[in-house]
């Protein structure tokens, strides 16, 4: 699995409830621009944990792969993103470094968090960024009972053209990410726990004995 695909999945973005996330052809009802909904949600977010289901589609909306697992987030900057099916893989950050551990390959890659997820969906939810610096924010209206906000990247070099986030009450119910290769990633979160105590040991990673370690921090 390449680092690019791992970064794509990292999306992580991390948060939310089981609400149907439709294909690109399903468009929410347009509504006036209002980014306060998203900013207010993030300003009060300290921790989040959930199960997730993630699906990747190509430019023709054909399913390429599906995965599932668990995620735990502690702002700012700490997260533990575990893929359980169809393979075992971990993305872990202590706020300084990000570790990618592929259990099947017995390989670990470590990078500085500033270069690993800067201006990415991960930095959106786990970080402490000014959204207006990197995104043009638009209210997309309501679809399937969720209120959707779109973040269109203002950086032509960004990995993602746009990110959509769906809100259901005080929860973020789904995410849809459109990358610059025409692929779409959709994430649904289940069994959400917001701003509850989390096990901080989840964010401390030490490579298991015998694994290959690729250190990109230099």
VOGU-3710 file (C-alpha; in Angstrom, 3 decimals, decimal comma):
1> xxxxxxxxxx> 0,000/0,000/0,000  1,527/3,350/-1,045  1,915/6,345/1,209  -0,379/8,278/-1,133  -3,214/5,815/-0,618  -2,623/5,855/3,104  -2,766/9,638/3,129  -5,991/9,437/1,145  -7,520/7,158/3,729  -6,207/9,214/6,572
11> xxxxxxxxxx> -8,887/11,567/5,761  -9,573/10,954/8,833  -10,937/12,984/9,348  -12,383/11,654/12,076  -15,867/11,959/13,206  -19,410/11,049/12,930  -22,747/9,231/12,610  -24,191/6,588/10,275  -25,890/8,628/7,585  -26,026/7,603/3,912
21> xxxxxxxxxx> -23,301/9,354/1,910  -24,442/9,564/-1,685  -22,531/9,524/-4,929  -21,263/12,645/-6,623  -24,409/12,699/-8,760  -26,554/13,268/-5,652  -26,417/16,967/-4,904  -27,719/18,691/-1,759  -30,190/21,532/-2,077  -28,320/24,814/-2,455
31> xxxxxxxxxx> -28,477/27,272/0,438  -26,858/30,579/1,437  -23,195/30,462/2,427  -22,671/30,094/6,180  -19,452/28,680/7,602  -20,347/29,331/11,267  -21,865/25,832/11,601  -18,547/24,156/10,881  -16,434/26,589/12,871  -18,650/26,238/15,930
41> xxxxxxxxxx> -18,491/22,469/15,732  -14,700/22,438/15,573  -14,242/25,097/18,231  -15,921/22,853/20,816  -14,365/19,577/19,668  -11,757/18,191/22,089  -12,000/14,428/21,525  -13,822/11,999/19,305  -13,991/8,225/18,882  -16,043/6,050/16,545
51> xxxxxxxxxx> -16,189/3,036/14,292  -15,924/3,884/10,611  -16,664/2,467/7,186  -14,744/3,885/4,250  -15,269/3,364/0,522  -13,093/4,501/-2,368  -14,586/5,058/-5,859  -12,913/5,861/-9,153  -13,869/8,690/-11,512  -16,694/6,548/-12,934
61> xxxxxxxxxx> -18,170/5,956/-9,466  -17,062/2,312/-9,544  -16,149/0,952/-6,113  -12,423/0,240/-5,843  -12,092/-0,821/-2,233  -13,886/-0,816/1,098  -12,391/-0,778/4,579  -13,482/-0,409/8,185  -12,014/0,151/11,609  -11,879/2,439/14,622
71> xxxxxxxxxx> -10,669/5,982/15,168  -9,841/8,030/18,258  -8,980/11,727/18,110  -7,640/14,117/20,741  -7,196/17,718/19,659  -4,883/19,229/18,864  -2,959/16,901/16,633  -3,306/13,461/18,252  -5,094/10,577/16,603  -5,191/6,791/16,418
81> xxxxxxxxxx> -6,685/5,512/13,168  -6,910/1,717/12,933  -7,942/-0,282/9,884  -9,265/-3,700/10,873  -10,761/-4,952/7,591  -9,679/-6,047/5,029  -6,134/-5,604/6,397  -4,520/-4,497/9,653  -2,979/-1,057/9,512  -2,468/1,841/11,924
91> xxxxxxxxxx> -2,001/5,601/11,522  -0,958/7,168/14,810  0,075/10,701/15,749  1,322/12,063/19,065  0,987/15,623/17,771  4,603/15,735/16,598  5,163/12,628/14,452  2,878/10,391/12,405  3,499/6,642/12,344  2,069/4,345/9,660
101> xxxxxxxxxx> 2,291/0,707/10,698  1,405/-2,007/8,203  1,118/-5,138/10,303  1,010/-7,537/7,361  4,116/-6,074/5,734  5,878/-5,660/9,087  6,815/-2,122/8,095  6,616/1,262/9,811  6,932/4,692/8,185  7,369/7,773/10,378
111> xxxxxxxxxx> 7,121/11,410/9,237  6,874/14,787/10,906  3,224/15,624/11,390  3,720/19,097/9,888  4,683/17,608/6,527  2,439/14,533/6,702  -0,992/16,106/7,045  -0,497/19,835/6,523  -3,519/21,249/4,677  -5,112/17,800/4,661
121> xxxxxxxxxx> -8,457/16,610/6,043  -6,561/15,269/9,031  -5,305/18,716/9,913  -8,860/19,992/9,502  -10,234/17,869/12,351  -7,181/17,007/14,431  -5,366/20,290/14,085  -5,990/23,890/14,989  -6,043/25,618/11,622  -7,814/28,706/10,302
131> xxxxxxxxxx> -10,164/27,149/7,760  -10,428/30,356/5,765  -6,719/30,215/4,955  -6,936/26,988/2,963  -10,578/26,559/1,937  -13,499/28,381/0,367  -16,434/27,354/2,553  -19,956/26,938/1,147  -23,224/25,836/2,738  -24,591/23,032/0,517
141> xxxxxxxxxx> -28,010/22,768/2,177  -29,799/19,601/3,363  -29,689/16,029/2,039  -31,077/12,921/3,786  -31,625/14,849/6,999  -28,041/16,107/7,241  -26,782/19,661/6,715  -23,790/19,704/4,347  -20,870/22,100/4,138  -18,335/22,052/1,315
151> xxxxxxxxxx> -14,710/23,088/1,691  -13,219/23,837/-1,721  -9,434/24,004/-1,676  -7,886/27,371/-2,542  -4,550/25,651/-3,240  -4,206/24,304/-6,831  -1,536/21,861/-5,586  -3,813/20,370/-2,920  -4,387/16,597/-2,880  -8,133/17,234/-2,562
161> xxxxxxxxxx> -10,282/19,468/-4,760  -13,042/19,609/-2,180  -14,287/18,042/1,040  -17,925/17,775/2,110  -18,981/17,361/5,714  -22,501/16,429/6,806  -23,900/17,507/10,172  -26,723/15,831/12,058  -27,517/17,857/15,141  -24,291/18,303/17,075
171> xxxxxxxxxx> -22,601/15,393/15,300  -20,695/15,313/12,046  -22,527/12,560/10,197  -20,417/11,880/7,092  -17,588/12,974/4,852  -17,047/12,909/1,111  -13,609/13,721/-0,340  -12,909/14,475/-3,991  -9,231/14,153/-4,909  -7,322/15,600/-7,838
181> xxxxxxxxxx> -7,270/12,227/-9,631  -11,061/12,120/-9,921  -11,476/9,578/-7,115  -14,039/9,920/-4,343  -13,713/8,679/-0,763  -16,808/8,386/1,427  -16,698/7,789/5,159  -19,533/6,928/7,534  -18,958/6,903/11,310  -20,899/4,815/13,831
191> xxxxxxxxxx> -21,147/4,585/17,614  -19,798/8,113/18,046  -18,418/9,470/21,307  -17,736/13,200/21,378  -15,706/15,044/24,037  -15,453/12,002/26,286  -12,246/10,870/28,085  -9,929/8,833/25,850  -6,990/6,527/26,562  -3,963/8,762/25,880
201> xxxxxxxxxx> -1,676/5,732/25,527  -3,260/5,191/22,101  -1,173/8,076/20,777  2,184/6,721/21,965  3,637/4,382/19,372  6,792/2,263/19,589  7,680/0,077/16,590  7,389/-3,619/17,429  10,630/-5,565/17,507  11,749/-6,887/14,152
211> xxxxxxxx> 9,791/-4,532/11,880  11,403/-2,387/9,178  11,333/1,334/10,048  11,476/4,010/7,339  12,217/7,372/8,951  11,298/10,393/6,807  11,760/13,000/9,519  15,240/14,070/8,421
//
